Amino acid sequence: MSIRTGGPRQGDGDRTMLSSGVTSFASKHAGSDAFKAFFKEGMSLVETAASYLDGPGRQQSKLLPRSVALAYATESMRLTTRLMQVASWLLLRRAVAEGELTPTQALSEKHRVRLTRQEVASDPETFSQLPPDFIDLCEKSLRMQFRVIHLDQSIQAARGAYEGPAPTPVAAHWARLRDAFSGAGAIYRAT
């Protein structure tokens, strides 16, 4: 999704123009009220999970049978990892929206944000024995992760539509060979 514009406007922050003169979906979305609400929801989930794990979760986990306590430890690590990925992505997108990073800088930083789908590791029977508040946090984090991955893929797809497919290493080598031999041929014919 993109819109044609006549040219860059002052004060647009992340609404920078791509070389083709098209404002990207990513630029529009990152500055929208919908993104601001999404950001707030994501960061609130991170804070809620941290408070739970440091407080009631710690107490509740001590009361669990050994096998369920092991599942709790595993799932809490996965929950934390999921939410840190989400928070990192949200903070990166907000930095672009607020002009702290350019879209190009954000792309170079993006390799540090690993958005990988991370499901629950426990079998359904064991997972159902975990504290209800913890299960709720895990389910919310999975939904948030899905939304972030979907949005990231949409942004990448929109960006790819403007830039075309990324060159492969083989194509880059062919281009260098073609350039090298086309120049050599011109020199040879000139002598």
N, C-alpha and C positions, 0 to 999 in steps of 0.2 A: 504494500500500500504506500503510495507516495503522491505528492502533489507537486505540480510545476510551479515555480515561482519566477518572478522577473529578475531577481537578484538578491544578494544578502541585504538584510536590514540590520541597522545598529540595534544593540541590546537584545539580540536573540539568544545569547548564551550558547547552548548546544545546537541551536537551529542553524548550524553552519552549513554552508553549501558544499555539496560534493562537486567534483570537477565537471560533472555533466549538467549542473544547474538544477539538480533535484534535491529537495529536502527529504531526508530519509524518515522512514517510519520510526526509527529509534530516536531521532532527534525530537520528533513531535511527541512521542509517548513519554519520554523521560521528563519533559517539562509539564506534563498534563496533571490535572487534578486526580485522575485515575491512578497515575503512578505514585503521586504523593500519598494517597490512601493506601495503596499496595505497600509502599515503603513503610508506612506507619504500622500496618498490620504485621508485616514481616519482622520488624524490629521489636514490636510488642511481644510477638511469639518467642523471640530469642530471650528477651528479658524474663518472661513468664517461666520459660523452661529453666533458665539459670536459677531463678528464685526457688523453683520447685526442687531441682536437683540438690541445691545447697541446704534446703530446709526440710520440708515434709517428705520429700523423696528419700533423703538419707535415712530418716527415721523409719519409714515404711519398708525400705529394703532390708533393714536389720531383722524384720519380722518374717521374712519370706523363707520358705524351705530352701535348702542348699541349691538344688537344680534351678529353681525359679530365681534365686538370688544371682546365680551365674548368668541367666538370661537377662536379668535386669542390668547387670554390669555391662554386658555386651550391647544391649539395646540403648543404654544411656550413652555409651561411647558413639554409637551410630547416630543417635539423636543429635548429639553435640556436633559431630562432623557435618551432618546434613544442614543444621542451622548455621554453622560457620560459613559453609559454602553459600547459603542463601544470603546471609548478612554481607559477605564480601561482594557478591554480585550486586546487591541493592546499593551498597555504598559506592561502588564503582560507577553505576549508572547515575546515581545522584550527583557525584562529582562532575560528571560530564554535563548533566543538566544545569548545574550551577556555575559552569565555566571554569571549574578548578582543573579540569583535564580536557584536552581536545579529544574528539572521537578517535583520532589516530593514536594518541597516548593511551587511551583506554584500551584499544586493541592490543597494544604492546604489553599492557598490564594484565590483560585478560588471561594470559597463559598461567598466571598465578592462581586464578580462580578456577578450580576444577569442578565443573558441573557434571557430576555423574549421578545417574539414578541409583539410589541406595535404598533398597527395600528392607523390610524387617527380616532379621536373620533367624529368629526363633520360629519353631513350628507353631501352628495356630493354637494347639492345646496349651502349650507352655505360655505363649503370649497372652492368652486369655486369663491366666492366673496372676499376671502382673497387676499392680495397683491401678484402679480405674483412672485416676488423674494422669498417671504416666502413660497409659494406653491412649488417652485423649490427646496428650501432647505429641506422641508418636504419630498418630493419625493426622493431626493438624500439620505436623512438619512434613509428612509425605505429600499432603495436598499442596502445601506451599512450594515444596521442591518441584513438584510436577508443573505448577504454574510458572515458576521461574525458568525451568528448562524450556517449556513451551514458548515463553516470551523471548528467551534468548535465541531459540531457533528461528523464530519469526524475524527478529532483528537481523540475524545473520543471513537469512534468506533474502530480506529486503536489501541488505547491503550487497550481497552477491549479485542481485539483479542489476545493480548499478555498475559494479566493477567487472562483471563477467566471471567465468570460472577461474580459479586460481591456477597459475601455470604449474605444470608438473616439472620435476627435476629433469626428466628426459627432454621435455620441450625447451627448457632453458638451455640445455647442452646443444640441442639441434640449432637453436637460434645463434648461439655463440659460434658454432662451426660454420653456419651459413654466412654469418658476418665476416668471419676470418677468411673464408675462401672467396667470398665475393670481392673483398678488398684485394686479395692476392691476385685474383684473375684480372682485375683492373690494372694493377701494376705490371703484370706480365704482358698484357696486350699493349700497354703504352710503350714498352721497350722494343 
